Amino acid sequence: MALSTSSLVLGLSLSLLIFALVKYSLKKASLPLPPGPRQLPFIGAARQIDTLKPWVTYAQWGAKYGDIISCNLFGQRTVVLNSEKAADDLLERRSRFYSDRPAHSARSMAGWDFNFTFDGYGNDWRLTRRIFQQAFREQKVRDYQPAQLNAARRLVVNIMDAPAESVWDLLSLCTSSAILATVYGYEVDTLDDPFFNITNQALTTAMPLLIPGKARITDAFPFVKHLPTFLPGTSVVRESLLARKWAKLFSDVPFNFAIDKMQSEQAFSCVLADAIRHGRENDQNYPESNLKKAVSTAFAGGADTSTSTLQSLVIAMALNPAVQEKAHADLVAVVGMDRLPTFEDQTSLSYIDAIVRETMRWGPVVPLGVSHAVMEDDVYEGYFIPKGSTIVANAWAMSRDPRRYPDPEAFRPERFLTKEGALSDDDVRWSFGWGRRICPGRYSALNAIWAAAATMMFAYRFEKATDENGLPIDITPEWTCALVSRPKAIPVHIVRRLDKVKLAQLIEESKHE
């Protein structure tokens, strides 16, 4: 039977479409990969990377080869974006292709499957993120400001009589206290609190396993996690067993506390309790696994990243006394000396916000971000980016871009102020991730950091510690190599700006605000 004209037209159209698609695919595949260093078989460029500061190596390659580079790391094609423009073009504007995550064996070995930050793109991730965003959207986080102020004020009380070497732990206690109260309704007051101990142990045991170099090896050889611990070279297996133990406690203990509290106290409120009620009211009984992931991720992010920023801020203040004195002068001009700073003062304290932003730029908390994965073949700037490639947005390189931040190693809050003294449009958004994977807890985190920073700088002055001859000890800041990079503890001298009685009085009066 003869084919109709319409059938012939349809067949011809389909053939042309298939031909065009095949031709386009072949053209893409024939394009060069982004440039990069010379490679060895299988291990690729892994041996050329500084294991303590991989972000510096990537930035150096960027200076030589361009803002977008690529290399093979143990068989995995890795594309590094060293500029904000490249990251914005791909991870933001083409987020539909760049929102997945690479497989992460190190995460599972550390027991951190509870953290949905690393989950692949899909329906389960979307549900967990929706639960999270309901609690941490920009308007909602104002509800958590009282808990954040309380934690900041407890911090200055704790610092009052504590030895200087305990400041690092007290900063961690402050951020953990704020997020535990917000997410689980649990109050932490002291360093020996059992929940705070779980937090510290979980982060301390997991972070070494998530060091970029070590994580690459376990991702390339996932069978390592099944090896018996008595074999030589399997220390990572022993470390992972301990990390998983603490990770389970980290995820389960505060979650169970809040559930029990909710059942015994009808009016009990916290992020977890409110999420459960919201689901019930909207005929959505959220699965426990998604609820636990949402709140555990908030807990982990709030406890670790904010601590790192505050620790970097203390170092920056000790190194830059003029910055610190200007901050205190602004605080006194706005707040006076008869009360403590509140969030109502924030709009009048642009310099404090500028200090926070400069701290985040000067000491990036997640220097390499959290890797993305390409979901489809793509072409950018004439380069072919294959499906399945790991994409690394080098936040450290962006923070050191002299085109945007002249003299990048200097600590200058004025970078973030206009000539009139108002905050500029540069909100260091690159420090929070990109596209559909941007940190959903960023508004709450910034509030917690601001509260602690403003309260500390109001109450204390941080100086370099002195040696036995009374001379200042030189400080050379160093940051750890981990997924979340923290500054190494340094000796500081803390000077009260108020006498002990006056500070105690202001703290007591603030409880009745």
N, C-alpha and C positions, 0 to 999 in steps of 0.2 A: 504494500500500500504506500503510495507516494506521501512523503512528508509534507505537511502544510507549511505555508510560508512563515507563519508565526513560530512553528517548531524549529525551522531552520534559523530564523533570527535569534531565537532563544539559545540554540546550541552554539551558534557563532559567538554570541555575546559571552556565554559562559567560557568558551574556549579562549577568547581574548582576555577575559578577566583572569583565568588561571595562568595564561601566558605572562600577563603583566605582573601577577603576584610572584611567580617563579623568577622572572627577570629581576624584580625588585629585591627578592631575597638573595639572589646570586650577587647582585650589585652590592648589597650591604655586606655580605660575607667577604667580598673581595676588597673592601676598604681596610685600611690598616687599623690595628689596635692602637689605643693611646700609647705614646712613647714611654720608655722606662729604661732602667739599667739592664746590663747584660745578665743573662739568666744561665743557671746550671740545670741539667736535667732533673726533673721532679721537684727538687727543693727550690728551684727558681732563684729568687733574690733573697731568700730568707737569711742567709749568712751575712748579708751586707747590712742588715738592719740593726741599729743600736737596740739591744734588748732592754735597756733601762729607759731610753727615750726614743721609742720608735717614731713618734710624731716629728722629732727633729730630723730624722733620716728622710721621712716623706717630704718634709718641707725643703730639704736640701735637693732632693730629686726634683721637686717642683721648680726650684730656682733654675735648674739645669734644663729640664725637659718641658716645662709649662705647667699651667694650673691643673691640668688633668693628666695623670700618669697611670700606667698599669704595670703590673708585674705578676708573676706566678709565685704563689707561696704554697709549697707542698701540694702542687697539683690544682690549686684553687685560683682561678683568675680573679685578681683583686684590682679594682680601679679606685684610685685615691683622688679626691677633689680637694685641692689646696686653696681654693678661693671661694669667697662667699657667692660670687656670681655663678660659678660652675655648680655649686651646691643648690643654689636657688633655681637655676635653670632646670636641673634634673630632678632633685628631690622634692621641690615645691611645685613647679609648673608642670612637671610630668609625673606627678605622684602616683597616677594610676598604674604606671609601670615600675615604680621604685619603692613600693610600700611593703614589700616582703622582707623577711629576715633570713639570713643564711642559717643552715643547720649549725647548732652550737652544742657539741658534745660536752664541752667544759662546763656549760651551765648545768646540764643534767648530772654530771659528776659531782658538782658542788651542792646538788640538791636544790638548785634555784629554779626549778620548773614552776614554782609558785609565782614567779615574777613575769607578768604578761608582757613586759617590755620586750622580751625576746621571742614572743610567740609569732608564728607565721601569720601572714595576712589571711583572714578568713572569717567565717561567721562567729566562731568561738571568741576570737580576738575582738570582733566588733561588739559583741555583747558585754564582755568584760570592760572594754573601754567606755561603753555607754554608762555602765554602772559607775565607773570612776568619774566620768565627766559630770554626771548629775550632782556629785558631791563637791567637785572642785572647779566648777565654772567660776568665771571672774566675779559675778555678783554674789554667789553663794559663799565664797571664802571669807567674806566679811564676818560671817557668823563665828569664825574660828579665831578672830583677832584677840578676844579676851584671853583665850588659852595661850596664845603666843606671847602676849604681854606678861601674863603670869610667869611663864617659863623664863622670859628675859629678866624679870625682876628677881626671881629666885636665883638666877645666875649671878647677879651682882651681889646678892646676899652671900652666896656660897663663896664667891671670890674674896669677900671681905676678910675672912680669917684663914683662908686656905694658903698653903705654900704655893709659890709661883709655878712649881713644876706640875701642879695638878690642874692648871688652867686648861690644857688640852682635853682632859677628861671631863672637866666641867662644861666646856663648850659642847661636847658630845651629849652630856646629860641634858643640857638645855634643849637641843634640837629633838632629842628622843622624847623628852617630857612633853613638848608641844605636840608632836605628832601622835604619841600614844593617847594623850587626852582627847585629841581631835577625832582620831579614827576609832579608838576602842573605849574611850571614856575612862581611861586608867590614869591615875595621878602618880607621877614619879617625883620623889623629893631628894633622894640621896644616891650616892655612887654605889652603895651596896644593895640597891633595890634588885630583886630577882629578875624582873622584866628587863631592866637596863643591862644586867649581866648577860641575859640571853641575846639582847641586841648586839652587844660588843662581841660576844663569842661568835655569833653568826656572821657578822661582817668580817671579823678578823680571820676566821678560818676559810671563808669563801673567796675573799679578794685575791689571795695569792694564786688560786686556781684560775682566776679570770685575768691574770696578767697577759697582755696580748701575745707575747712570745710563747708562753706555756699553753695558752688556749689554742694557738695555731697548731701545736703539735698534737694535742689531744683531739682536735677536730680532724686532723689528717689521719690519725691512727686511733679511731674510736674503740678498737678492740682492747686498748690498754686498760680500760676500766674493768675488764673481766680477768685480768691477770692476777694470780695469787700474790699476796703482799710480801711473801718471803723471798721473791725473786729480786735480784739486784736491779736497781734503776726504777723500782716501782714505788718510790716514796710518794709520788702523786696519787697513787691508789690509796695509800694509808691516809694521806691528807684529805682525800675526798670522803673517806668513811667518817672522819671526824666532822667535816663540814656538813655532810648530810644530816648527821645527828642534830647539830645546832640549827640547821635550816628548818628541820621539822618542828623543833620547839619554837622557833621564830614565827613560823606560820600558824601553828596550832594554839599555843598557850594564850596569847592575847585574844585570839578569835574566840576561843572557848570561854574566856573570862567575860567578854562582851555578851555572848549568847546567854550565859547563865544570869548575868545582871539584867538583861532585857526580860528574861522570864520571871525574875523575882521583883522587878521594879517597873511598873507599867509606864512611868514617865521617863524612864532612862533614855537618854539621847546621846548618840555619837554617829559617826559616818556609817558604821556597819548597821546599827539599829535602824537608822533612818532609811537606809537602802532597802532593808528587808520590809519595812512598813510601806515604802513607796511601791515596791513590787506587788505586795498584797493588795494595796489600794487600786492598782491598775491591772489586776488580774494577771500578774506576772510573778510567779513564785520563782525567783532567780535560783538557779542551781547553786548549791553550796560551793562547788569548785570555782565558779565564776566570782561569787562574793568573796571567797577567800583570796583569790588572785588579786582582785581589785584592791582590797584593804592591805594585803601583805605588800603589794607593790608600792602603795602610798607610804606605808611604814618604812620600807627599805629606802625609798628615794628620799623621804623627808629626814630620815635619821643620818644618812651618809653624806649626801651631796651638800646639804646645808651646813653640816659640821665642817666640811672641807673649806667652804667659802669663809666661814667665821674664823677658822684657824689662819687662813691666808690673810684675812683682814687684820688680825692681831699683829702678825709679822710686818705687814705693810705700815701699820701705825708706828711700830717701834723703829722702823727704818726711815720714816718720813714725819718727823715731829711737827713740821710746819703745817702739813695736811691735817694732822690730829688737832693742832691748836685752832686752826680755822674752823674745823668741825665743831669743836667745843664752844667756840665763840658764837657760832650760829645757833647752837642749841640753847645757850644761855639767853641770847637775844630773843628767841621765840618762846622758850619754855619758862625762862626765869630760873631761880634756884629754890623755889618753894614747892615744886611738884616734879614728877617724872614725865618724860616724853610719852605721848600717846599717838595713835594713828591720826587723830584730828590735827596734829602738828605737821604731818608729812608733807602736805602741799606747800608749806612754808619753809621746808628744809631740803631744798633741791640738792644742796651740796652733800648731804648724807646719802641721798639716792645715787649721786654721781660717784661717791666713794664705793658704794656697793657694786655698781656697774664696773668700775675700774678694777675692783678686786676680782670680779668674775672674768674680766679680760686678762688681767695680769697672771692669775693662777687658774686656768681653765680646769673645771672639776672633772669633766670627761673629755680629755684632750683629743681622742679620736672618735668621739661620739659613740653611738651604737650602730653597728654596721647595718646597711640595707642590702637587699638582694634584688636583682633585676628580674622582672617577671616576663619580659619579652625582649627579643633582639631590638637594639636601638642604635641610632646614629647621632653623634653630637660633635659639632665642630669638625666634621669630616672624618671622625673616628668611629669605628665599629665597637659597640659594647654588647657582647654576647649575653643572651639569656642565662641566668644563673650566676652571673658575676657578683662578687661581693663588692659593695660600694662603701668606701670609708670617707666620711667628711672630716677632714683634718681641722678640728676646731682650734688647735694650738697654732697652726699655720695662719688661720684667719685672725687670731688674736695678735699675731706678730707681723701682720701685713703693713709695711711702712707706708704704703700708699694711703692707707686709711688711718693708721696710728703711728705717726712719726715718732722716732725714738721709742720703739715699742717696749724696751726693757724698763723704761722709767715709769714710775707710778704717778700718774697725773689725772686726778679726777676731773680737771677742767676740760678734758677731751669730750666729756658728756654734757657740757653746759654751753648754752649760746652766749653771745656777747652780753646779753641782758641778764645772764645768770639763771635762766630757766633751763630745764632739762632738754637736751637735744632729742632728735628722733632716733638716735642710735640706742636701741634697747638691748644690745648684745644678744639678739634673738638666736644667733647661730649657736649659742651655748646651750640652747634647749632642744636642739634637734630640728627636724625638717618635715614639712608636708603633713601627711596623715599620721606620722610618727612623732610629731612634736610632743614634748613633755606635757601631759595634761595637768600636772600638778604645779606648773610654774608659778601661777598666781599666789598660791598658798605658800610656796617656798620663798618667794620674794618677800612676802609679808613677814614670815618668821625671821628671815635674815635681817630685814630692816629693823624690826622690834629689838632684836638682840644687839645689833650694831649701834643704834641710837642710844639705847640704855647704857651699854658699856662705855661709850665715848662720853656720855654725860657724867658718869660716876667715876671713871678712872682715866689715868694716863698710862700708856704702855711705853716702856723705855727699854733700851738695850740693857741686859744684865751687865754687871761689872765684875772684874777679876779681883784677886786678893789685894791689888794695888789701887783699887778704886777706878780703874780705867775701863771704859766700855768694851765689851766683847764684840768683835766683828761678827756680823750675821751674814751668812751666805744661804739664802733660801734654797731648799731642795724639796722636790716633790716625789712621791712614790710612783712607781710604774704599776698601775692597776687599771681596771675598768674605770673606777672612781679614784682619781689621784688626790692624795692628801699631802699637805706640807709636812715635812718631818719636824718633830718638836724641837724648839730652840729655847734657850734660856731668856726670859724676859723679866723685867722689873716692873712691878705694878704700883702706881702711886694713886692714893685716894684723892679725889678732888673735893670730897666732903668728909667731915669727920664722921666717925662711926655712928655716933648718936643721931646726927642729922640724917644720914642715909637711912638708918633704921626707921626713923620717924616718917620719912617720905615713903618708904616701902609700906609701912603700916597704913598710912593715909590712903595710899593707892588702892588698898583692898576695898575701900568704901566708895570708889568712884562709880 
